[in-house]
Amino acid sequence: MLIVDTGPIVALLNRNDPDHKSCAELLESHNGELLITPYVLTEACYLLAKYVSRTRRSISSKPWPRRTSSRCPPREPISPA
């Protein structure tokens, strides 16, 4: 499982991002599940919407990687300290 933060998502969807190619290659070549939290998706959507007027033409039309998981991981009980 690969935990994905906001930066690689934005880079994947923005062809003008300097890290677009490396992020796209990494995310597409990873064979396991991708874990993306709701907080990361919210931040990525905010950043893409904020700059959409500047980057509308550069946003990739490629679909999300196939192995993306939108489920939340199971919560582990918190032990008292």
N, C-alpha and C positions, 0 to 999 in steps of 0.2 A: 504494500500500500504506500502510495506517495501522497504526502500532505501538501496541498498546493495553496500558496498565499496569493494575495491580490496582484502583485507585480507580474507574475507569469501569465495570469489570465488576461490582464490588460495588454501585455506584450503579444500574446497569441492573437488577440483580436485587432491589434493595431499594426498594420504592415510597416508603418513608419518608425515604430519603436526600434531602437538599436538592438534590443534583445529578442526581437520577433523570431528570427530564424532559429536561434538556439532553443528558445522556449517551445516553439512548434515541434522541432525535432525531438526534444526530450519528452514532451507530453504524448506525441504520437508513437514513440518507440517504447514507452513504458508498458510492460505487459500486465502489470497488476492494476488494482483499483486506484482511482484518484479520489482523495478525500478533500472536499471543499466545504467549509463551514458556511452556514447562512450569513455570518458576519462578513466573511470574505466576499461572497457573492454580492452582498449589499454594497460594500465598498467599491467593488469592481464596477457595478452598475452605476453608482454615483459618479465615479471618475469618467466612465465612458460617456455618460449623459452630459456631464459638465463640459467636456471637450468635443462633443459630437459635431458642433458646427465647424470645428477645425479639422476633425479627423473622419468625417462622414465617408469620404471616398477611400480612406485607407483602412477602414474596418474590414476585416477578412470575412468573406462569405462562406468560409469553411465551417462545417458543423463542429460541435463539441466533440472531443475525443470519445470514442465508443464506451470506454470503461469508466466513465464518470459516475460516481455514486452520489446520490443526493440524500441518502439516508444518514441519520445521525448515528454516531457510534454509541454503543451501550454505555450507560453511565456506571461508573464504579462507585461503590459506597465510599464515603469519606470517613477515614478513621480519626477518632479524636487524638489530638497531639499529646 
